[in-house]
Amino acid sequence: MKTNMEDIDQLIKDTLTQEEAKFYDSLEEQNVLGMVGGLFTGKNKWILILMNIMTLIFFGLFVYCTVNFFDTTETNELIKWGTGGLVFLLGVSMLKVFAWMQMDKNAILREMKRLELQVSSLSGKISE
């Protein structure tokens, strides 16, 4: 399967100009660290930086609530600190889910660009 995919990639690269081939190479599949780094590029990098700062703040508040939860002895205080800890942990989780959804969106866009380039290459070959 892998050799078949490599053959297809090589056929596509042969039909592309040198500039298009460089662009095609930049669309290769990324590892997780590459995807995380890709979050901080583009138009929405400011919101992802802000969301990561908020994630750190929420996590700090979660730790604070957890420490206070184990330090108190009154039932009402236990409920307040436990609820606060759950709310902040839920906030961290939701922000992380958003970041993973953005990474998935970027991967899908990258694959769409690859397909567009392949279709363009094939249509140029057919019209010749």
MDTraj code that builds the backbone (N, CA, C; nanometers):
import mdtraj as md
import numpy as np

residues = "MET LYS THR ASN MET GLU ASP ILE ASP GLN LEU ILE LYS ASP THR LEU THR GLN GLU GLU ALA LYS PHE TYR ASP SER LEU GLU GLU GLN ASN VAL LEU GLY MET VAL GLY GLY LEU PHE THR GLY LYS ASN LYS TRP ILE LEU ILE LEU MET ASN ILE MET THR LEU ILE PHE PHE GLY LEU PHE VAL TYR CYS THR VAL ASN PHE PHE ASP THR THR GLU THR ASN GLU LEU ILE LYS TRP GLY THR GLY GLY LEU VAL PHE LEU LEU GLY VAL SER MET LEU LYS VAL PHE ALA TRP MET GLN MET ASP LYS ASN ALA ILE LEU ARG GLU MET LYS ARG LEU GLU LEU GLN VAL SER SER LEU SER GLY LYS ILE SER GLU".split()
xyz = np.array([
    [0.0832, -0.1194, 0.0000],
    [0.0000, 0.0000, 0.0000],
    [0.0871, 0.1250, 0.0000],
    [0.1919, 0.1222, 0.0826],
    [0.2767, 0.2405, 0.0938],
    [0.3514, 0.2665, -0.0367],
    [0.3986, 0.1601, -0.1023],
    [0.4701, 0.1808, -0.2286],
    [0.3758, 0.2320, -0.3355],
    [0.2512, 0.1868, -0.3346],
    [0.1531, 0.2355, -0.4294],
    [0.1287, 0.3845, -0.4095],
    [0.1197, 0.4280, -0.2839],
    [0.0986, 0.5691, -0.2530],
    [0.2204, 0.6511, -0.2950],
    [0.3397, 0.5967, -0.2707],
    [0.4619, 0.6668, -0.3105],
    [0.4693, 0.6793, -0.4624],
    [0.4244, 0.5760, -0.5342],
    [0.4231, 0.5825, -0.6804],
    [0.3283, 0.6912, -0.7293],
    [0.2120, 0.7004, -0.6673],
    [0.1147, 0.8029, -0.7058],
    [0.1722, 0.9414, -0.6779],
    [0.2338, 0.9585, -0.5613],
    [0.2955, 1.0868, -0.5281],
    [0.4040, 1.1233, -0.6289],
    [0.4831, 1.0254, -0.6696],
    [0.5900, 1.0527, -0.7657],
    [0.5314, 1.0892, -0.9030],
    [0.4245, 1.0237, -0.9442],
    [0.3580, 1.0588, -1.0704],
    [0.3058, 1.2013, -1.0665],
    [0.2484, 1.2383, -0.9552],
    [0.1954, 1.3747, -0.9421],
    [0.3092, 1.4749, -0.9472],
    [0.4179, 1.4475, -0.8760],
    [0.5315, 1.5397, -0.8742],
    [0.5944, 1.5539, -1.0122],
    [0.5925, 1.4463, -1.0903],
    [0.6501, 1.4528, -1.2251],
    [0.5708, 1.5455, -1.3165],
    [0.4397, 1.5551, -1.2936],
    [0.3569, 1.6391, -1.3799],
    [0.3557, 1.7853, -1.3352],
    [0.4053, 1.8132, -1.2157],
    [0.4020, 1.9495, -1.1631],
    [0.5287, 2.0258, -1.2009],
    [0.5151, 2.1580, -1.2019],
    [0.6338, 2.2401, -1.2190],
    [0.7131, 2.2362, -1.0888],
    [0.8339, 2.2906, -1.0911],
    [0.9187, 2.2852, -0.9729],
    [0.8558, 2.3613, -0.8554],
    [0.7945, 2.4754, -0.8840],
    [0.7298, 2.5540, -0.7793],
    [0.6096, 2.4806, -0.7209],
    [0.5303, 2.4186, -0.8079],
    [0.4148, 2.3423, -0.7608],
    [0.4579, 2.2207, -0.6809],
    [0.5701, 2.1596, -0.7186],
    [0.6204, 2.0427, -0.6462],
    [0.6637, 2.0813, -0.5049],
    [0.7245, 2.2002, -0.4892],
    [0.7621, 2.2470, -0.3555],
    [0.6372, 2.2669, -0.2699],
    [0.5345, 2.3271, -0.3295],
    [0.4094, 2.3485, -0.2573],
    [0.3471, 2.2146, -0.2180],
    [0.3510, 2.1173, -0.3083],
    [0.2955, 1.9849, -0.2814],
    [0.3704, 1.9183, -0.1660],
    [0.5019, 1.9342, -0.1626],
    [0.5819, 1.8770, -0.0538],
    [0.5491, 1.9414, 0.0805],
    [0.5130, 2.0688, 0.0787],
    [0.4797, 2.1367, 0.2046],
    [0.3461, 2.0890, 0.2612],
    [0.2680, 2.0187, 0.1823],
    [0.1375, 1.9698, 0.2260],
    [0.1432, 1.8281, 0.2826],
    [0.2621, 1.7759, 0.3073],
    [0.2763, 1.6410, 0.3618],
    [0.2075, 1.6304, 0.4969],
    [0.1751, 1.5078, 0.5350],
    [0.1103, 1.4837, 0.6639],
    [0.2066, 1.5196, 0.7769],
    [0.1536, 1.5833, 0.8814],
    [0.2355, 1.6291, 0.9928],
    [0.2188, 1.5372, 1.1135],
    [0.3199, 1.5390, 1.2019],
    [0.3048, 1.4686, 1.3284],
    [0.2310, 1.5606, 1.4258],
    [0.2075, 1.5129, 1.5467],
    [0.1269, 1.5894, 1.6434],
    [0.1942, 1.7217, 1.6795],
    [0.3266, 1.7199, 1.6992],
    [0.3951, 1.8446, 1.7338],
    [0.3872, 1.9453, 1.6191],
    [0.3946, 1.8974, 1.4958],
    [0.3790, 1.9864, 1.3810],
    [0.2397, 2.0462, 1.3743],
    [0.1407, 1.9654, 1.4096],
    [0.0027, 2.0153, 1.4103],
    [-0.0171, 2.1215, 1.5186],
    [0.0418, 2.0983, 1.6361],
    [0.0299, 2.1968, 1.7445],
    [0.0982, 2.3264, 1.7036],
    [0.2154, 2.3154, 1.6407],
    [0.2839, 2.4356, 1.5928],
    [0.2040, 2.5067, 1.4852],
    [0.1297, 2.4310, 1.4044],
    [0.0464, 2.4902, 1.3009],
    [-0.0708, 2.5699, 1.3543],
    [-0.1071, 2.5460, 1.4800],
    [-0.2160, 2.6232, 1.5398],
    [-0.1790, 2.7699, 1.5548],
    [-0.0508, 2.7963, 1.5721],
    [-0.0059, 2.9320, 1.6006],
    [0.0416, 3.0040, 1.4749],
    [-0.0128, 2.9657, 1.3608],
    [0.0129, 3.0358, 1.2358],
    [-0.1214, 3.0733, 1.1753],
    [-0.1225, 3.1737, 1.0955],
    [-0.2458, 3.2137, 1.0297],
    [-0.3169, 3.3268, 1.1002],
    [-0.4390, 3.3500, 1.0567],
    [-0.5172, 3.4637, 1.1056],
    [-0.5616, 3.4488, 1.2510],
    [-0.5849, 3.3267, 1.2946],
    [-0.6425, 3.3048, 1.4275],
    [-0.5401, 3.2706, 1.5339],
    [-0.4125, 3.3011, 1.5103],
    [-0.3123, 3.2643, 1.6106],
    [-0.3324, 3.3415, 1.7404],
    [-0.3834, 3.4643, 1.7333],
    [-0.4030, 3.5437, 1.8547],
    [-0.5058, 3.4795, 1.9465],
    [-0.6120, 3.4235, 1.8893],
    [-0.7153, 3.3631, 1.9739],
    [-0.6644, 3.2338, 2.0360],
    [-0.5806, 3.1590, 1.9646],
    [-0.5265, 3.0361, 2.0220],
    [-0.4234, 3.0658, 2.1302],
    [-0.3477, 3.1725, 2.1142],
    [-0.2553, 3.2136, 2.2205],
    [-0.3361, 3.2531, 2.3440],
    [-0.4418, 3.3309, 2.3237],
    [-0.5283, 3.3714, 2.4341],
    [-0.5924, 3.2499, 2.5009],
    [-0.6367, 3.1548, 2.4225],
    [-0.7001, 3.0355, 2.4780],
    [-0.6007, 2.9511, 2.5572],
    [-0.4765, 2.9445, 2.5137],
    [-0.3766, 2.8701, 2.5906],
    [-0.3442, 2.9405, 2.7214],
    [-0.3416, 3.0721, 2.7193],
    [-0.3220, 3.1467, 2.8444],
    [-0.4380, 3.1196, 2.9388],
    [-0.5603, 3.1215, 2.8859],
    [-0.6781, 3.0931, 2.9690],
    [-0.6745, 2.9489, 3.0208],
    [-0.6251, 2.8563, 2.9404],
    [-0.6133, 2.7179, 2.9852],
    [-0.5194, 2.7083, 3.1051],
    [-0.4067, 2.7783, 3.0978],
    [-0.3131, 2.7779, 3.2107],
    [-0.3754, 2.8409, 3.3356],
    [-0.4485, 2.9502, 3.3160],
    [-0.5157, 3.0153, 3.4298],
    [-0.6210, 2.9214, 3.4896],
    [-0.7024, 2.8586, 3.4048],
    [-0.8043, 2.7665, 3.4542],
    [-0.7408, 2.6490, 3.5278],
    [-0.6295, 2.5980, 3.4741],
    [-0.5641, 2.4859, 3.5409],
    [-0.5092, 2.5285, 3.6773],
    [-0.4517, 2.6481, 3.6844],
    [-0.4036, 2.6998, 3.8127],
    [-0.5157, 2.7141, 3.9128],
    [-0.6297, 2.7646, 3.8670],
    [-0.7457, 2.7785, 3.9560],
    [-0.8009, 2.6419, 3.9976],
    [-0.7953, 2.5456, 3.9070],
    [-0.8368, 2.4090, 3.9419],
    [-0.7485, 2.3524, 4.0528],
    [-0.6169, 2.3704, 4.0398],
    [-0.5246, 2.3228, 4.1437],
    [-0.5526, 2.3942, 4.2757],
    [-0.5754, 2.5248, 4.2705],
    [-0.6069, 2.6026, 4.3911],
    [-0.7335, 2.5500, 4.4585],
    [-0.8372, 2.5246, 4.3787],
    [-0.9624, 2.4719, 4.4341],
    [-0.9420, 2.3327, 4.4928],
    [-0.8616, 2.2514, 4.4276],
    [-0.8372, 2.1158, 4.4766],
    [-0.7624, 2.1177, 4.6099],
    [-0.6611, 2.2033, 4.6197],
    [-0.5864, 2.2143, 4.7450],
    [-0.6779, 2.2607, 4.8578],
    [-0.7591, 2.3604, 4.8295],
    [-0.8524, 2.4094, 4.9324],
    [-0.9602, 2.3067, 4.9649],
    [-0.9981, 2.2257, 4.8684],
    [-1.0970, 2.1204, 4.8909],
    [-1.0462, 2.0220, 4.9956],
    [-0.9183, 1.9858, 4.9855],
    [-0.8637, 1.8893, 5.0802],
    [-0.8230, 1.9523, 5.2131],
    [-0.8165, 2.0846, 5.2190],
    [-0.7797, 2.1516, 5.3437],
    [-0.8987, 2.1851, 5.4330],
    [-1.0182, 2.1844, 5.3785],
    [-1.1349, 2.2263, 5.4562],
    [-1.2038, 2.1061, 5.5202],
    [-1.2804, 2.1341, 5.6243],
    [-1.3519, 2.0267, 5.6943],
    [-1.5033, 2.0455, 5.6914],
    [-1.5497, 2.1651, 5.6577],
    [-1.6938, 2.1915, 5.6558],
    [-1.7548, 2.1433, 5.5244],
    [-1.8747, 2.0894, 5.5345],
    [-1.9420, 2.0332, 5.4174],
    [-1.9725, 2.1396, 5.3128],
    [-2.0220, 2.2556, 5.3558],
    [-2.0533, 2.3619, 5.2599],
    [-1.9285, 2.4070, 5.1847],
    [-1.8170, 2.4171, 5.2547],
    [-1.6906, 2.4568, 5.1900],
    [-1.6429, 2.3486, 5.0926],
    [-1.6616, 2.2215, 5.1319],
    [-1.6251, 2.1114, 5.0416],
    [-1.7035, 2.1201, 4.9114],
    [-1.8331, 2.1495, 4.9219],
    [-1.9174, 2.1593, 4.8021],
    [-1.8726, 2.2767, 4.7159],
    [-1.8441, 2.3909, 4.7778],
    [-1.8020, 2.5092, 4.7012],
    [-1.6693, 2.4846, 4.6293],
    [-1.5692, 2.4329, 4.7011],
    [-1.4385, 2.4105, 4.6385],
    [-1.4444, 2.2980, 4.5348],
    [-1.5245, 2.1954, 4.5623],
    [-1.5396, 2.0858, 4.4659],
    [-1.6079, 2.1315, 4.3385],
    [-1.7115, 2.2117, 4.3524],
    [-1.7812, 2.2654, 4.2353],
    [-1.6902, 2.3575, 4.1555],
    [-1.6170, 2.4426, 4.2264],
    [-1.5219, 2.5305, 4.1571],
    [-1.4168, 2.4511, 4.0808],
    [-1.3638, 2.3457, 4.1430],
    [-1.2652, 2.2612, 4.0763],
    [-1.3217, 2.1953, 3.9518],
    [-1.4449, 2.1449, 3.9607],
    [-1.5080, 2.0820, 3.8446],
    [-1.5323, 2.1821, 3.7314],
    [-1.5748, 2.3024, 3.7664],
    [-1.5995, 2.4053, 3.6644],
    [-1.4702, 2.4403, 3.5910],
    [-1.3618, 2.4595, 3.6669],
    [-1.2354, 2.4952, 3.6020],
    [-1.1777, 2.3792, 3.5216],
    [-1.1953, 2.2564, 3.5704],
    [-1.1489, 2.1403, 3.4938],
    [-1.2299, 2.1244, 3.3652],
    [-1.3581, 2.1519, 3.3724],
    [-1.4428, 2.1482, 3.2527],
    [-1.3997, 2.2560, 3.1531],
    [-1.3646, 2.3739, 3.2046],
    [-1.3152, 2.4811, 3.1170],
    [-1.1863, 2.4418, 3.0457],
    [-1.0936, 2.3796, 3.1178],
    [-0.9687, 2.3329, 3.0560],
    [-0.9997, 2.2308, 2.9477],
    [-1.0896, 2.1384, 2.9784],
    [-1.1247, 2.0340, 2.8819],
    [-1.1865, 2.0922, 2.7551],
    [-1.2755, 2.1871, 2.7712],
    [-1.3416, 2.2461, 2.6543],
    [-1.2431, 2.3245, 2.5681],
    [-1.1504, 2.3947, 2.6297],
    [-1.0505, 2.4687, 2.5529],
    [-0.9584, 2.3734, 2.4776],
    [-0.9250, 2.2606, 2.5387],
    [-0.8408, 2.1614, 2.4713],
    [-0.9158, 2.0968, 2.3551],
    [-1.0431, 2.0690, 2.3732],
    [-1.1225, 2.0122, 2.2637],
    [-1.1264, 2.1094, 2.1458],
    [-1.1404, 2.2378, 2.1735],
    [-1.1399, 2.3367, 2.0660],
    [-1.0067, 2.3348, 1.9912],
    [-0.8963, 2.3255, 2.0648],
    [-0.7646, 2.3224, 2.0000],
    [-0.7506, 2.1976, 1.9127],
    [-0.7973, 2.0823, 1.9603],
    [-0.7893, 1.9605, 1.8803],
    [-0.8778, 1.9712, 1.7559],
    [-0.9921, 2.0361, 1.7681],
    [-1.0784, 2.0554, 1.6516],
    [-1.0106, 2.1456, 1.5486],
    [-0.9377, 2.2463, 1.5938],
    [-0.8643, 2.3341, 1.5025],
    [-0.7538, 2.2560, 1.4304],
    [-0.6860, 2.1678, 1.5034],
    [-0.5817, 2.0863, 1.4405],
    [-0.6422, 1.9952, 1.3341],
    [-0.7586, 1.9383, 1.3630],
    [-0.8260, 1.8530, 1.2661],
    [-0.8694, 1.9330, 1.1441],
    [-0.9181, 2.0545, 1.1670],
    [-0.9586, 2.1404, 1.0556],
    [-0.8393, 2.1720, 0.9657],
    [-0.7252, 2.2025, 1.0269],
    [-0.6060, 2.2321, 0.9481],
    [-0.5611, 2.1114, 0.8660],
    [-0.5724, 1.9917, 0.9239],
    [-0.5352, 1.8703, 0.8505],
    [-0.6291, 1.8479, 0.7318],
    [-0.7576, 1.8726, 0.7517],
    [-0.8543, 1.8557, 0.6426],
    [-0.8286, 1.9584, 0.5326],
    [-0.8003, 2.0823, 0.5700],
    [-0.7695, 2.1850, 0.4692],
    [-0.6448, 2.1491, 0.3897],
    [-0.5446, 2.0936, 0.4586],
    [-0.4215, 2.0537, 0.3907],
    [-0.4503, 1.9434, 0.2885],
    [-0.5346, 1.8474, 0.3261],
    [-0.5702, 1.7396, 0.2334],
    [-0.6533, 1.7924, 0.1161],
    [-0.7399, 1.8900, 0.1417],
    [-0.8174, 1.9490, 0.0324],
    [-0.7258, 2.0197, -0.0663],
    [-0.6244, 2.0879, -0.0166],
    [-0.5288, 2.1539, -0.1057],
    [-0.4530, 2.0516, -0.1887],
    [-0.4178, 1.9392, -0.1274],
    [-0.3505, 1.8322, -0.2025],
    [-0.4406, 1.7808, -0.3142],
    [-0.5692, 1.7601, -0.2827],
    [-0.6632, 1.7120, -0.3835],
    [-0.6815, 1.8137, -0.4961],
    [-0.6917, 1.9410, -0.4600],
    [-0.7044, 2.0448, -0.5629],
    [-0.5829, 2.0448, -0.6548],
    [-0.4660, 2.0300, -0.5969],
    [-0.3441, 2.0269, -0.6768],
    [-0.3405, 1.9037, -0.7661],
    [-0.3862, 1.7905, -0.7159],
    [-0.3904, 1.6692, -0.7967],
    [-0.4898, 1.6824, -0.9111],
    [-0.6058, 1.7384, -0.8833],
    [-0.7059, 1.7576, -0.9883],
    [-0.6530, 1.8549, -1.0935],
    [-0.5898, 1.9604, -1.0491],
    [-0.5318, 2.0562, -1.1415],
    [-0.4260, 1.9906, -1.2290],
    [-0.3430, 1.9077, -1.1688],
    [-0.2383, 1.8377, -1.2421],
    [-0.2978, 1.7421, -1.3456],
    [-0.3996, 1.6691, -1.3042],
    [-0.4635, 1.5740, -1.3964],
    [-0.5372, 1.6449, -1.5084],
    [-0.6033, 1.7552, -1.4778],
    [-0.6747, 1.8275, -1.5835],
    [-0.5764, 1.8886, -1.6830],
    [-0.4615, 1.9329, -1.6350],
    [-0.3584, 1.9832, -1.7266],
    [-0.3032, 1.8735, -1.8143],
    [-0.2936, 1.7536, -1.7620],
    [-0.2429, 1.6411, -1.8391],
    [-0.3449, 1.5951, -1.9435],
    [-0.4729, 1.6001, -1.9079],
    [-0.5782, 1.5578, -2.0015],
    [-0.5907, 1.6557, -2.1167],
    [-0.5792, 1.7855, -2.0905],
    [-0.5981, 1.8854, -2.1950],
    [-0.4808, 1.8901, -2.2930],
    [-0.3685, 1.8300, -2.2566],
    [-0.2517, 1.8314, -2.3473],
    [-0.2626, 1.7382, -2.4601],
])
top = md.Topology()
chain = top.add_chain()
for i, resn in enumerate(residues, 1):
    res = top.add_residue(resn, chain, resSeq=i)
    for name in ("N", "CA", "C"):
        top.add_atom(name, md.element.get_by_symbol(name[0]), res)
traj = md.Trajectory(xyz[None], top)
